[in-house]
């Protein structure tokens, strides 16, 4: 397996970047102590949105329950009457992700589960259905047309689907394993959540009237996190993923993904606990064989600041652990490059030079 791997250390101040069902920052136990945690799902969302902003024509996929109207509109543009276009689109939605009948009764046409589709795939489905939709379609025709269309569309505009994957329970032929590999981010040290007590004053309240108009509490923490991002290049460039792309577009996809993986920050509570920072350290590797390997065990024993700050100590432990693994297990990366030893653009260029 040919791999790109990123090992990222990043410190965040007072924040709640990823919360649980009661609104508290997520945590996990690792090495016998509680760590701050950011789920891979949260990180992937931030990376996907950042990559889309950088290369919108290549990362054009949308994950949504609202797939019926876009498809119906496409069918109408191909000459299908509105009623028949809507009926055909609803059948496609019902086949792919089950029509939400409760929502339909309220006038909202959507499906029960999120579907990850690209504009090219929707266009291909509309092309495939337009001729028969004018007469009305049945379930068998829908199934055949959708499967054929999605395969023929390829993923020229859907690097996000190729990287992050897609699961379609109703048709496993449309399920796609993502080429990206992501860990949950864990703090390199022990963390205890803290509580922020806040109050709000009524601006129009009389001066002699005491008391706050509202009080409340929010949980937060601050931490230095380690996270891992990998990319299976063999899978990414196969015929079911992005094998159809030109060399130029492949480079654009990789560069956008690398930069997004390094720079993206979840946006939770950005207006009250803005935590946008940049990584303090990134180790980038290219490997021509072997398995994905994260370096989180560098922090199985939680680090302590020792008066030097957590980032410096975390970097030292990460580098020490990596060198130990290379020596013990004979791991030989094709290239090793790091930030801040190199600026981001040069970091990406060096990695890309070894994967084209």
C-alpha positions, 0 to 999 in steps of 0.5 A, a space after each residue: 500500500 502506497 501511503 501519505 501520512 500526516 502526524 499533527 500536533 495542535 494546541 487549542 485554547 478555551 474551546 468546545 470543538 466537538 461536544 457530546 449529547 449533553 453539550 460537554 467536550 468529548 473525552 476518552 480514556 487512554 493510558 489510564 487517564 482522561 484525554 480531550 477528544 475530537 471525533 474523526 467525524 468532526 474533523 472529516 467534516 471540517 477537512 471536507 468543507 475546507 477542501 471544497 472551498 479550495 477546489 470546488 470543481 473537484 470536491 463538488 459532492 454534497 451529503 444531504 437528505 434533500 436529493 429529490 428536488 435537485 433531481 426533479 429539476 434536472 429531469 424537468 430541464 430534460 423535457 420531463 413534465 413536472 409531475 412525472 419528474 417529481 414522481 421519478 425523483 421520489 422513486 429514486 430517493 426511495 430506492 437510495 435512502 427511503 422516502 421520508 413520508 412524514 416530511 412529505 406530508 408537511 410538503 418537504 421532499 427528502 429521504 431518511 438518511 444522508 446521501 453523498 452524491 456529486 452533480 455529475 452523478 445526479 446529471 447521469 441519473 437524470 440522463 438515464 431516466 429522462 427518456 423513460 420518465 416521460 412515460 412513468 417509471 417503475 421500481 425495477 427501471 429506477 434501480 437499473 437506471 441509478 446503478 448504471 448512471 452512477 457507475 458511468 458518471 465516474 467521480 471526476 467532480 467528486 474527490 470528496 466521495 473518493 476520499 471520505 467514502 459513501 455507504 448505500 445500504 440499499 445498493 452495495 454496488 454504490 458503496 465506496 470505501 474512502 481512501 482517507 484514513 482518520 484518527 480521533 484527535 486525542 490530547 497528549 496529556 491528561 485533561 479535565 473539563 472545566 465550567 464557564 458560568 456566564 450571565 447576560 444583562 437586560 439592556 433596558 432594565 432600570 438601573 436600580 433593578 438588580 440581577 441578571 436576565 439570564 445565567 447559564 453554564 458551558 463546559 470547555 477545555 484546552 489541550 494539545 492534540 495529536 491526530 493522524 491523517 492517512 491517504 491510501 494512494 493505491 485505492 485513491 487512483 483505482 478505477 472506482 475512485 479517481 483513476 480517471 483524473 488527469 495528472 494535473 487534477 490529481 495533483 490539485 486533489 492531493 494539494 487541496 487535501 493536504 492543505 485542508 487536513 493541516 489547516 481545517 479547524 472545527 467551527 463549534 462555538 466559534 463566536 464565543 470560544 474561537 479556537 482557530 489556531 495552526 498546528 505547532 508541528 506536522 510530520 509528513 511521510 510518504 511510504 511505498 509499502 506497509 500498513 497505516 501507522 499512527 504514532 499515538 502511543 508516543 503519548 500513552 504515558 501522558 506528557 507534562 509541560 515541565 515549564 516548557 509548554 506542552 507542544 515542545 514536550 509533545 513534539 519531542 516525544 513524537 519524534 523519539 517514538 517515531 525514531 524508535 519504531 523505525 529502528 525496531 521495525 525497519 520502517 523506511 519512509 520514502 520521504 520525511 518532511 515537517 512543519 515548521 522546518 519547512 513552510 506549508 507550500 514547500 511541505 506539500 511540494 516535497 510530498 507531491 514530488 514523491 507521489 506523482 
